[in-house]
Amino acid sequence: YTMFSKELENKCSGEISVPAENLSLRLQVSSTICSILKRRVNEFELEYASDCNSSTSCNPFGDAVGYLPQVMSLNTIQCSKEGQRLRFLMEFPNSSDVGYYRSFNPETTFVAEGSWDWKKNRLCVAACRILNTHDSLDNSSVEDCSIRLTLRFPAIWSIRASTSMSGQIWSNRALNDTGYFGRILFQSTDNEVLKVPGLKYEYTEMEKVRNMSCLQKKPLRNSLEKYPDGFSQEMNFGISVKISGGKIAWGHALPIAVDDQISPLSESFISWSSSSTTSSVESNISSSKPLNISYKISFRPYYYLKLGGLESLFNISSSWERRVAIYAEGIYDSETGVLCMVGCRDAGLKYQKSSNNSMDCEISIRLQFPPLNAMTKGGFIRGRITSLRNKSDSLYFEPLFVSATSYYRILERRSIWRMDLELLMVLISKTLACIFVVFQLLYVKKHRDVLPFISLLMLVILTLGHMNLLVLNFEALFFQNEYPHSVLLRSGGWLEVHEVIVRVVTMVAFLLHCRLLQHSLSRRMRDNSLKALWTAEKKALFLTVPVYLAGALIALFVNWRTSKTGIMAQSFLYNNHQHSLWGNLRSYAGLILDGFLLPQILLNIFHNSRENALSRFFYIGLTVVRLVPHAYDIYRAQNYVQEFDGLYIYADPAADIYSTGWDVAILFVGLLFAAIIHFQQQFGGRCLLPRRFRELEVYEKIPEASEE
């Protein structure tokens, strides 16, 4: 560390004095600046001075790059043994290149090293440019170390300043020197809530909140209804947003502070020391009085097509798609479940200039929590986010209708119970499928003359259906980290045991169907007198294959249509995997499997067969195995909230088509097919056709008897 001595004051003496309200948190003795920066994604938004008139005077790279950087990242490359000094890269990528996999560009990168200043609670950094990088890095050099940076951890948060890290960058050069640039402020983009002693939240907009209409109109209270407590985990919820035109955004809402306590409910809540504020928060959990509360509501808008070009949901014109964050504070009444807040958002100015106008705080937020006893009925948090500005104002946006699902602990227990039930139902259904095929094998062993009258196409569909399930199971094995339920269920070994058992049972069912197919095919191949059966089989094939192909083309069209119009945004919260091309075709394959009796029905009609080719246990049992998931899906849709719909084990939309309308239709058609098979085996293959079609017979030509 050649650039630093013990006199840090001289290195960062050019820093603008920090106001009292922006005091910095003090690191604990057991913590190091290296440990904090190395375990985080250190990305920052840049704010340029209000007198920044040209990109040349503001840009730290002058005319060398063709853009004014909007973001900066700090990537640690080395730490000292004591962990209080470090070396890192300061990268200023183009906005559109933000991400983990961008390439290294030395022309927009500074090499820096810094040390923690215990007196002023800041990281003091000196940075240098990388020069002569045009031809090769072998000829490059690190020069011009006149760049300075300071980084702090603000001790006081507010609705207008809720950032875990902030600081400033400046040049020590004179105004007219080459390499000079104006002072740049920055703040972290992730806004993690830091669990550090001394962190406080200051409410600044409460007077405006008390004058809002949502507090003046109190809903009627039912004494039997209880609403979530302000300190409970129910205040952390997922959120879905739409406007009158149906455009969708999604995200989550995390409490920052409840009364004077920093909330530990955030998923990004990190600790630097062993001290904890959780106990003090839990001591107030029974509070029923109206509470001051602050939130970070973060969601990503889906950009939609509109006449005249693309516009975002919040009228933000930006060269890179980013998450929209609204910081809000207000009052929550646990007796009525009403949350009333004032919100502030980044105004989305082109160059993020530092001024009081960079925040739009004319936002009203009203949310109504459902009673706790409404969770079993799929109760949702509902409300509106509205702009208080005039429609002519450039920062005005249309009213946003909010539908949210809280992460209720009781609901989690119910969902875990549901998943345990689904684990059992999957094992039972797979086992029953094997048993019913065994019944059919025993049946044809006893009645070998019926083997040729079993539809080969039906057996092929059943066999391939189990192969599809095997593919799904192995796909879940290799890509299980992509699915949300892997996080919730991987705490124990029961799910892994279940997956192994399901694969084994599915493999057994697959082999049993292959055996049945082999028996039927070999018997028909050996008997040359069954030409009429082959003809009937071909007719059934020529009729069913176009129907299946037409359905596949419809699935392709639906996938193309949805991907073109981009209307699947809302479904992203729940069944995003189902709406890919492969997912649609795979679900359609499940629909074909639901109607597995169709080829047998057609074979019976074309051959006018009266043979009892299928055991009642086989066709009725497999029909029940295929239909019960659809009946269960109807029950599940009515009794479980959609937040956990991505956690499918039984009746998985990745393996079939599930919705209330489709479920009812499939139940009806499946029972109808089973009834038709029953009547065909009792009264003939054409028993349900009009009388004039029943008498049509197909006769084989046989040679005339000779005199011999």
N, C-alpha and C positions, 0 to 999 in steps of 0.2 A: 504494500500500500504506500506508494511513493508520493502521492499528492497530499497526504494528511500528516499533520503533526498534532501535538497536544492542544494547540491553540485553534480551536474550532471557531472562535468568535470572529477571527479575521476571514475565514473561508466563506462564511454565510452572513457577513455583515451587511450585505446589500438587501437583505430581506425586508419587506415592508412590515412594520410593526403590526402584530396581531391584536385585534380588539379584544376587550375583556370577555365578551360573550363567546369568543372563539378560543378560549383557553384549551390547552392540549392535555390529554390524559397522560399520566405518568406510568411508564412501564414498571411492572413488578420486578424485584431483584431476580426472581426465578425465571423471568422471561427474557428473550433476546429478540432483537429486531429481525435477525435472520430467520428464526423459527416462525415469525409472523408472516413475513413476506414469501417464504419458500412454500408454504402450504396454501397459498391463495392464488387466484387468478387476478393479477394486479393490472387491471385495465382502467384507464382514467379518461374522462371527458375533459376537453380543453376549453377554456373560456378566455377570449381575447379582450383586451381593454376596449372601452367604449370609443376611444379616439383612434382606433385602428382603421386607417383610411385605405390602406393598400396592403396586399398580401406580402409585398416585399419587406416592408418595415415590421410586419408582425410575424412573418414566417421564419422559424429558426434556421431554415435552409435557403432563404432568399429565393433567387430565381433558379436554383439547381433542380427543383422539383416543380411539377406543374399543378400542384394542388396545395391548399392550406390545410394542414393536418387538423383533424377534429378529435382524434383519440391518440392516446399514448399508452404503451405497456412497459412495465418494468419486469425484466426476466433475470432472476438471480443466477449467477454463474459460479460464484465462489464466496465462501464465508470464512471469517477468521476463527481461530479456536475458541475464543470466548463468545463468539456469536454476535458481537456488537458492531463489527465492521464487515462490510460486504462489497463485492464487485458485481456489477450487473450491466445489462444492455438497456438503453432507453430507445425504444423503437416507435416510430411515428408512421404507421402504415396509412395507405389510402383507405378511406372509409369503407369502400366496397371490399377491401381485402381483410377486414377484421375477422379473426378466427384463429383456431389452434394450428392450422396447417398452412399458414402463409409462408412464403419463401423469405429467406434472409436477404435484406437489401441494405448494404453498408452505406449507401448514399443517404439514407433516411434513418440512420442509427448513430447514437452516441455511446461511447464506452465510458462508464461512470464508476466511481467508488465513493462510498460514504461511511459515516460513523454516527452512532447515536449520541446526541448531546443531552446528557442527563440534567444539565442546568436549565435548559429551555424546553425540554421534552420534545425534541424534534430530531429528524434524520437530516443531517447536513451532507450534501452531495456536491462533488465537483465532477464535471463531465467534459469529455474531449470529443472532437470530431475525428472521423475516419476519412482521410484524404487519399487522393491518387488511386481511386478504385476502378477507373474506367477499363483498363486493360486486364489487370489481374490483381488478386489480393496479395500476391507475393510482393508487389511493389508498393502496397499501401502503407500508410503510416498514421500513427495516432498523434495529432497535433491540435493546437488551439484549445487549451483547457480553460477557457474563460467562462464556461457555462456553469451556472449554479442552480441547485434545486434544494428545496426544503420540503419535508413531508411531516405532517402532524396527524394526530388522532383527536378530533374535536371532542371536547368534554361535555358540550351542551348541544343537544339537537333541538330543532324546531321544524315546523311545517315547511319553511323555506330553506332549511339547511339540515338535511338528514343524510349525512354521508359519513362513512366510517373513516375515510382518509381524505385529506385535502392538502394542498400545498401550492407552491409557485415555482416558476422557472424564469430565470432572467440571465442576461449577459453582462459580464463585467466590463465590456468594451465601451468606449465612448460612442456617443450618438452617431457620429459620422464615420466611424471605423467600419471596415469590412467585417462581416460576421456579426454585427450588432442586430438585435431584434428586441421588440417590445416585451414587456413583462407578460407572462401567461399564467393564469390560474388554472388549477385542475382539481377534480374531485373523483373519487372512485365511482364506478358504474354499478357495482353489485350491491352496495349499501348494506353490507352485513351488519347485524346488530352485535356489537362487541360487548361481551360480558366482562367488563372491567370496573373495579371499584371507582366511583366518582362520576360515571356516565349518567347524565340527567337529561330529561326532556322538558322543554319549556313551551307551554301553551300560549299562543299569541293571537289566535283568531276566535276565542271563546265568546267574545261579545257579539260577533257576527252570528255565531251558532245559536245563541239564545234568542236572537230575533228572527230565526227561520221558522217557517210555517210548520215544519214537521214536528217541532217541539210544542207548538201551540195547539195542534190538533191531536189529542191523545185518544187512541182507540179504546173501545170498551174492554174492560178487563174481566176475564173469567177467573174466579177464585180457584177453580180446579186446574187451571193451566199453569205450568211452570216453564219459564224460559231460561236459556243458558245464562250462567253467571259470567260476569265480565272478566273474571280471572281464569276461566276454565278453557280447556282446549277447544271447545266448540267455537271460539272466536277466530279460529284459524280455518279458512274455508277456500275451496276452489270456486271459480267464478266464470260465468259465461255471459257475454254481452252482445246485444243486437240492437239495431235501430229499426224504425218502421219499415224500411225496405228489406229487412231480413239479413243484413250484412253482419257477420259474426266476428267476435274476438273472444279470446279465452285466456285465463291466467289464474292468479290466486291473490288472496288478501291476507296479509300477515300483520298482526298487531305489533306496533313498535313500543308503545308505553300504555299502561293502564294506571290512571291516577298519577302518582309520583314514582311508580315502579317501572323500570325497563322490563318489557315482557320477555320471558324465556321461551315463548311458544314458537318463535321463528325457527324454521328448519335450518337456516344458515347461522343460527346462534352459536358463536364460538367463544371459548374460554381461554384466557391467558394465565389464570391463577386459580388456586384452589378455593378462593372465596366465592360465595354464591349468594345470589339474591332470591333464589327459589323459595327458601323457607319464609322469607318475609312476604313473598307473594302469596304463598299457600295460607299464610295466617289470615289473609283478607278474603279467602275464597267464599266465605259465607255472606259477603257484603251484598245487600239488596238495594242500596241507595243508588241513584243515578251516578254514573262514573264518567270522569273525563277519560277519553281514549284516543289514541292516534294510530293510524294505519299506513301501511304501504300497500297500495293496490296496483299490482303489476300485471299487465297482459299485453299480448302481441296482437295487433289488429291484422285481419286478413284484408289485403288490398283487393279492391273490386273494380270491375270494368264499368265505366260510366261514359256517356257521350262526351267527347272532348278529351278523353285520356284517362289515365289512372290517377285516382285520388285515394288517400288513406282515410281511415275512419275518423281521424281527428284533424284532418286538413293539415297534416304535417308534411311539408315538402323537404325531404331528406334524400341524399344520394345513397343511403344505406338503410336497410330495414332494421329497426331496433325495437326493443320492448318499450312500451309506453308505461310510465310510472306516474301514479297520482298519489301524492302524500296528503293525508287528510287527518283532521282532528275534530273531535266533537264530543257528544254526550251519548252514552248508552244507558237505557233504562231497562234493568233486568226484570221489572214487574210487567212490562208491556212488550218487551222484545224489540223496541224501536231503537235504531242506531241512526243518529242525525249528525252529519259532518259537513265541514267546509273543506274543499280540496284544492290543491295546487299542483300544477303540472308544468313541465318545461314547455315554453311557448314554441319551441322548434324553430328558432331563428337560424338564418343561413350560416352565420359564423359564430354562434354562441357567444356573443359579446357580453361582457359583464355590465349589467345595468339592472335597475329595479324592474324593468319591463320584460326581463327574460323569463319571468314566472307568471303564469295565468292562474290566479287564485280566485277567480269568479266561478267556482264550481260548487254545486250543491249535490250532496249525496244523502239519500234516505233509503235505509234497508229495514225490512221487517223480518225478524227471525221467527221461525215456526215454534210452537210449543214443543217441549221435549217429548211429550207423549204422541206427537204427530210424526215422529221419526219412522214409526212402523208403517205409516201410510205414505212414505216417500215425501215428507214435507220438505219444501225448498225455501231458502232465503230469497226473498224477492224485493225489488225496489227499482229506483231510478237514479241515474247520474245525469244532471242537467247543467247547462251553461246559464249563468246569470247575466250574460251579455246580450246585447241587441243582435238581431239576426243580421244586421248590416255589418257588424264587427267581424274582422278577419279571423278572430280567435273563437268565434261562436261555432258550436257543433250541435248536431241534432241530439235530442234526448236519447239516452242509452237505457235500455231496459235490461235489468240485471236478474239473472237466475243463478243461484249459488247453492252449493251443497256443503254443509259443515261436516268436519271430520269428527262426528260424535263418537265418543268411546263406546256407548251402548250399541250404536250402529256397527262399529267395528266388530264387537263381540257377536252380533247377529250375523254379520257377513262371514266371520270365521266359522260360526255354527253352520251356515248355509254351505260353505265350501267343504266342511267335513261331511255333510249330508251328500253333497255332489260326488265326493270321493267314493262313498259307499254305493251310490246309485250307478256310477260308472262301472265299478267292479261287478255289481249284480247284473247289469245289462250285458256286459261282455261275457260273463259266465253263462247266462241264459242263452245267449246267441250260440255258444258252443253246444250247450245241451240240446237245443232244438235241431241243430244240424246232426248231432248224433242220433236223435230220434228218426230223422229222415234216412240216415244211413242204415239203421236197423230195419226201418220200414222197407226199403228197397232190397235189403238182403232177404227179407221174408217174402216180398212180392217182386221178384226180379223181372217179371213181365212188364212192369210199369216204367222201368228205367228209360226206354226210348221216348216216352211221352212227356218227359220233363224238358222244359225249354232250355236249350243250351245258352241262349242269350241271357236269360234270367240268371243262370248260374255264373256266367261270365261277369255280369254286373255285380252280383254279390261278392264274388272273389276280388274283383278290382276295388270294390268299396272298402274291403278290409285292408287292401294294400294302401289305399288313400289314407286310412286311419294310421297305418304304420308310418307313412311318410310324415304325417302331422306330429306323431309322437317323437320321431327322431329329429324333426325340425325343432320341436320344443326342447329336446335334449341339448342340441348344439347351439341354439340361439335363445336359451331361456333367460338370459340377462336382459333381453329386449322387452320382456313382458312385465307389466307392473306387479303381477301377483308373485313373481319370484322373490321380490324384496320382502313381502309380507309373510310368505310361507316358508322361507328357507331357514327359519330359526331352528327347526327340528328336522328329524330324519324321516318323518311319516310321509311327506310328499315324495321323497326320492324312492321309498319303498313302494308307494302307490304307482309311480311311473314305471318301475320295473315290472310289477305285477300286471299292469294294464298292457304293456308291450308283449309280455309272455302270453297272456290270454288272447290278445288280438292275433298273435302269430298262430296260436293253436286254431282259432276260428278260421284263419286264412288257409291253413293246411287242410282242415276238414272240408272246406268248400272246394278246394282243389281236388280232394279225393272224390267227392260227390260228382264233380264235373268230369273227372276221368272215367268213373264208372258209367255215367250216362253216355258219354261220347264213344267209349269203346264198345258198348252194347249196340249202339245205333250203327257204328261202322261195320260191325260183324254181320249184321242182319241186312241182306240185300233186298228183302221184301218190304222195306220201309221207305220206299221212294216217296210215297205220299206225305210222310212225316217231314222228309227233307224239303219237299216243295212248300209245305205249310210253314216250316221254319224260315225259309227264304222270304216268303210273303210277309211274315211277322217282322223279319229283319228289315225288309225294304220299307215297311211302314213306320217302324219305330226310329230307325236311324235318322231320317229327315226331321222327325219331330225333335229328337235330341239335338241335332245340329242347329235347327231353328232356335231352340232355347239357348244354345251356346252363343249364337250370333246376337241374340237379344242381350245376353249378359255382356258381350263385348261392346255393344252399342251403349248400354247403360254406363259401363266404365268410361267409355270415350266421352259420353255426354257430361258426366259428373266431373271428369278431369278438365274438360274444356270450360265449363261454366264456373267451376270452383265453388259449388254449393255444398261441399262436404265438410265445411269448416266445423259445424256444430258436432258432426259425428266424430271428429278428431278426438274429442274428449273421451269417447267411449269405445267405438269399434273401428278405429282407423285402419287396422290391419285387414278388415274385411273388404275394403273398397279399392284395393289394388287389383290389377288385372288377374293375377294368379289367384288372389283371394276370392274374387267373384266366380271364376271358373271352378274353384275348389268347392265353394258353397253350392254351386249349381250341380256338381257331381253328387253332393249329398241329397239334393232334391230328386235326382234320378234314382238314387238308392231308396228313397222313401217310396217310390212307385215301382219297386222291383217286380211286382206281380204282373205288370202290364204285358211283357212278352209272353208269359204263360197264358194269359187271357186271350191274346191274339192267336197263339198257337192252337188253343182249344177251339177257337171259332173257325179258323181256316181248316182244321182237320176234323172238326165236329166230334171231338174226342169225348168219350164217356168214362175214360179210365180215371181211377183215383190215384193220379200220379203223385200228388203231394200229401204227405201226412198232415192231419189237422194240427198237430203240435208244431209242425214246421211252418206252415204258412200263416196260421193265426199267431203263433208265438213270435215269429220274426216281425210280423206286422205290429204287434204290441210293443216290441223292443224299439221299432222305428218311430212309433207315434207317441210314446210316453214322454220323450224329451220335448216335443212340441206342446203337450199339455202342461208340462212343468214350466216351460218358458212363459206361458200365459200366466201361471201362478206367480212366477218370479217377477214378471214385469209389474204386477199389481202390488207386490209386498216388499220389494226392495228398491231403494233409491238408486238412481243411475250413476252415482259417483263410483260405485264399485262394480259397474257392469263390465269393466274390462277384466275382472277376475273370474273368467269362465273355466269350469272344469267339466261340467255336464251340460249338455245342450249348448255346445260351443259354436258361435256363429262362424268360426273358421271352417267348420266341417259340414254346415248345412245352412239353409235359409231360414232365419227366425225373425218373425214379427207377428203381431197379433193377427193380422189379416191372413198371412201365409200359414200360421199355425192352425187356424180354424179350417182353412181350405185343405191343408194336408191331412188333418185328422179326418175330415169328411171323405176325401178321396181314398185314403188308406183303408178305412172301414168298408167303403164301397167295393174296392178291389177284392178284399177278403171275402165279402159276401158273394160276389160274382163267381169266384173260384169255387166256393161251396156249392152254389147252384149248378155250375157247369159240371162238377164231378158227380152230382146227383142226377141231373136231368139232361146232360149233354152240353157240348160247347156252344150251341146256338140257341139255348133255351130262352135267352132273354131277347133274341132278335124277333122281328115280326114273322108271322107264320109262313109267309111265302119264301123267306130266306132259310127256314129251318130244313126244308126237304131237299135242298140242293146237295147232292152227293157227288163225290169224285170217285169214279170207278177206274181201276187199273185194267189195262189190256193184258190178257193172258193168252197164251198160245192154245189153239184148238186141239182137242184130244185126237190123236191119231188112231188108226185101226189097231195098232199094237197095244 
